[in-house]
């Protein structure tokens, strides 16, 4: 059985990086001329 704390940490890291990727994507889209 995997360590629950370790799993939670991995999930949090993945969610955080996904949020950062989404923010970067939105910034790039905002920079595009409409």
Z-matrix of the N, CA and C atoms (Angstrom, degrees):
N
C 1 1.469
C 2 1.531 1 109.65
N 3 1.328 2 115.57 1 134.53
C 4 1.463 3 118.89 2 -176.96
C 5 1.514 4 110.82 3 -77.39
N 6 1.314 5 115.00 4 156.18
C 7 1.453 6 121.36 5 179.29
C 8 1.522 7 109.28 6 -70.21
N 9 1.335 8 116.12 7 125.31
C 10 1.467 9 120.18 8 -176.73
C 11 1.518 10 111.56 9 -63.21
N 12 1.333 11 116.18 10 -40.93
C 13 1.472 12 119.65 11 -179.40
C 14 1.516 13 110.41 12 -62.14
N 15 1.335 14 116.30 13 -42.36
C 16 1.463 15 120.94 14 -179.78
C 17 1.526 16 109.79 15 -62.60
N 18 1.327 17 116.87 16 -42.93
C 19 1.458 18 120.98 17 -179.86
C 20 1.514 19 110.64 18 -63.14
N 21 1.328 20 117.35 19 -44.00
C 22 1.456 21 121.15 20 179.18
C 23 1.523 22 110.89 21 -61.37
N 24 1.319 23 115.90 22 -40.54
C 25 1.471 24 120.08 23 179.37
C 26 1.531 25 109.70 24 -61.77
N 27 1.341 26 116.54 25 -46.14
C 28 1.464 27 120.30 26 -179.24
C 29 1.522 28 110.86 27 -61.87
N 30 1.333 29 116.71 28 -42.99
C 31 1.465 30 120.48 29 179.95
C 32 1.520 31 110.27 30 -63.01
N 33 1.337 32 116.27 31 -42.78
C 34 1.462 33 120.12 32 -179.84
C 35 1.521 34 110.74 33 -62.82
N 36 1.335 35 116.06 34 -43.47
C 37 1.465 36 120.42 35 179.95
C 38 1.531 37 109.92 36 -62.03
N 39 1.320 38 116.33 37 -42.03
C 40 1.469 39 119.51 38 -178.88
C 41 1.524 40 110.79 39 -66.25
N 42 1.326 41 116.72 40 -41.50
C 43 1.465 42 119.95 41 179.13
C 44 1.519 43 110.33 42 -64.30
N 45 1.336 44 115.76 43 -41.30
C 46 1.462 45 119.81 44 -179.23
C 47 1.520 46 110.60 45 -63.92
N 48 1.326 47 117.14 46 -45.28
C 49 1.466 48 119.99 47 -179.02
C 50 1.527 49 110.01 48 -66.94
N 51 1.332 50 117.22 49 -34.36
C 52 1.468 51 119.76 50 177.53
C 53 1.524 52 110.05 51 -64.92
N 54 1.331 53 116.62 52 -41.03
C 55 1.468 54 120.57 53 178.45
C 56 1.523 55 109.95 54 -63.57
N 57 1.333 56 116.93 55 -42.38
C 58 1.465 57 120.72 56 179.85
C 59 1.525 58 110.33 57 -64.33
N 60 1.334 59 117.02 58 -41.91
C 61 1.461 60 120.68 59 178.84
C 62 1.521 61 110.19 60 -61.95
N 63 1.342 62 116.92 61 -41.89
C 64 1.456 63 121.30 62 -179.81
C 65 1.529 64 110.03 63 -64.42
N 66 1.337 65 117.22 64 -41.12
C 67 1.469 66 120.90 65 178.65
C 68 1.521 67 110.22 66 -63.27
N 69 1.324 68 117.21 67 -42.41
C 70 1.473 69 120.72 68 178.62
C 71 1.524 70 110.55 69 -62.63
N 72 1.332 71 115.93 70 -41.79
C 73 1.459 72 120.47 71 -179.27
C 74 1.527 73 110.01 72 -63.44
N 75 1.329 74 116.78 73 -44.92
C 76 1.463 75 120.51 74 179.91
C 77 1.525 76 110.65 75 -62.66
N 78 1.329 77 117.04 76 -40.84
C 79 1.462 78 120.56 77 178.47
C 80 1.523 79 110.80 78 -61.19
N 81 1.324 80 116.34 79 -42.74
C 82 1.464 81 120.10 80 179.91
C 83 1.528 82 110.36 81 -64.56
N 84 1.322 83 116.52 82 -41.22
C 85 1.460 84 119.67 83 179.41
C 86 1.519 85 110.50 84 -65.33
N 87 1.327 86 117.26 85 -38.12
C 88 1.467 87 120.90 86 179.29
C 89 1.519 88 111.15 87 -65.94
N 90 1.331 89 117.01 88 -29.71
C 91 1.462 90 120.22 89 -178.68
C 92 1.527 91 111.93 90 -76.51
N 93 1.329 92 116.51 91 -21.01
C 94 1.459 93 119.24 92 -179.40
C 95 1.522 94 110.41 93 -67.42
N 96 1.340 95 117.24 94 139.39
C 97 1.465 96 119.50 95 175.73
C 98 1.522 97 110.34 96 -66.85
N 99 1.306 98 116.93 97 133.89
C 100 1.470 99 119.83 98 -176.27
C 101 1.525 100 111.01 99 -88.40
